[in-house]
């Protein structure tokens, strides 16, 4: 039986990859904007499609998508689920990659001000040919794919009015406002309104070889 969700239920999704032996993690949050008949299909599969359609074809072959870990985190804590996508999960772009700690930064914005209402997503697997002097070449396949990926997530997970059936809204979570103990508190969640790719190459020090994930 597929897991269902009530309107307002919130989920954490961890996207797990591997680059140069280092685990990469991107943690995102989503809220059910309407009743959901199948969380895995409407959220997890839909999110993976954005990776497989846009990023994996141009990411360096040094990176591979491993699996996604997801669970309900509000109003109650649900069981942890692991989803392993089908198809090719290895980056199909140039094998000459920037170091493991180099990332493409996508800024996550809400309609509220302050650091607690801003977030960031760091994408790994950067092909060296996509950059010049620490910035992405705007005509490179990789940069165009990052822009397309942000647009894909925006289209699927930033809802308009009226809300469609089985639709999820991307959320930002602040541990400062909502705490770090499960189940997470409503006070920490804010609806995401915009995803903005940054042309400057960013760093994620935890992905440095020998340091962590």
C-alpha positions, 0 to 999 in steps of 0.5 A: 500500500502506498503511503498517503498524506493529509494536507499539511503533513511535512516530509524530509527528503535526503538525496544521497550521492557519492563523489570520490568516495565521499557521501554527498547529502542534500536535505530538502523539505516539502509539505502536502499542499493537498491530500496525497494519494501516494507520497513516493510517486508524487514527491520522490519520483517527481523529484528524481525526474528533475535530476535524471532529466536535467542534471545527471546527463551533464554532471561529471561521471565522478558523481553518482546518485545513490538513493533518497531517504524520506520520512514524515517529520510533522505533525508526527514522525513517520517511518524512514523510507529508502527509494533507489531510482531506476535508470542511469544514476551515474553522471554522464558529463565530462569525467574531468571534475573539479574537487569534491568540495566544489559545488553549484549553489542554488539559493532558496528564497521565501517571502520573509526576511532574515537568515532563518528564512533563507536556504541553500542547496549545494549540487556536486559533480561539477565538470571542469569544462563548465567553469572559468576563473571560479565562475560557471560559463553561462553557455555551458551545458552544465550551467544551462542544466542547473537553471533547468533543474531549478525551473523543474523543481519550481514548476513541480513544488512551488504551488500557485493558486488554486492548489492542484490535486496531489501537490507538494509545496517545497519548504524551508526549515529553520532549526533555530525556529523549530528545533532539531528534535523530531517531530519538527515544529511548525514554527520552523517551516516557511514556504519556498517561493524562488530558487536562484542558481548562483554563477560563482562556484561554491564550496562544501567543506564537508565533502572534502576527501577524508573529512566527511559527507 
